[in-house]
Amino acid sequence: QLYRDARECLTLLSQRLGSQKFFFGDSPASLDAFVFSRLAPLLKAKLPNGKLQQHLKSLQNLCNYCTSILSLYFPWDGGEMHPPTSPHG
């Protein structure tokens, strides 16, 4: 039942996002931060049971959403840049 609920939640998020960049248009809101914080680990982590991950990967707009946020706000994650370091090294 829990898996079915999670799968349904992902599908509903995908439908709500549609072709928008963020859930409420062209700029991120707190909902985007919350949703991204749940989707990105599910999308990127190696999991013992990948059923839910496979469902997420089948929802292309949610995958693109995560990829877009990663490249916009975490560019060093893709190896393009290094994360900011403190002035003390």
Contacts in CASP RR format, 6 or more apart in sequence:
PFRMAT RR
TARGET T0000
AUTHOR 0000-0000-0000
METHOD contacts of the structure
MODEL  1
QLYRDARECLTLLSQRLGSQKFFFGDSPASLDAFVFSRLAPLLKAKLPNG
KLQQHLKSLQNLCNYCTSILSLYFPWDGGEMHPPTSPHG
3 51 0 8 1.000
3 52 0 8 1.000
6 52 0 8 1.000
7 52 0 8 1.000
7 55 0 8 1.000
10 52 0 8 1.000
10 55 0 8 1.000
10 56 0 8 1.000
10 59 0 8 1.000
10 62 0 8 1.000
11 55 0 8 1.000
11 59 0 8 1.000
13 35 0 8 1.000
13 39 0 8 1.000
13 59 0 8 1.000
13 62 0 8 1.000
14 59 0 8 1.000
14 61 0 8 1.000
14 62 0 8 1.000
16 23 0 8 1.000
17 23 0 8 1.000
17 61 0 8 1.000
17 62 0 8 1.000
17 65 0 8 1.000
18 61 0 8 1.000
19 61 0 8 1.000
20 26 0 8 1.000
21 65 0 8 1.000
21 68 0 8 1.000
22 28 0 8 1.000
22 29 0 8 1.000
22 32 0 8 1.000
22 65 0 8 1.000
23 29 0 8 1.000
23 31 0 8 1.000
23 32 0 8 1.000
23 35 0 8 1.000
24 31 0 8 1.000
24 32 0 8 1.000
28 69 0 8 1.000
32 69 0 8 1.000
36 65 0 8 1.000
36 66 0 8 1.000
36 69 0 8 1.000
39 56 0 8 1.000
39 62 0 8 1.000
39 65 0 8 1.000
39 66 0 8 1.000
40 66 0 8 1.000
40 69 0 8 1.000
40 70 0 8 1.000
42 52 0 8 1.000
42 53 0 8 1.000
42 56 0 8 1.000
43 53 0 8 1.000
43 56 0 8 1.000
43 57 0 8 1.000
43 62 0 8 1.000
43 63 0 8 1.000
43 66 0 8 1.000
45 53 0 8 1.000
47 53 0 8 1.000
56 62 0 8 1.000
56 63 0 8 1.000
57 63 0 8 1.000
70 77 0 8 1.000
70 78 0 8 1.000
71 78 0 8 1.000
75 81 0 8 1.000
76 82 0 8 1.000
76 83 0 8 1.000
END
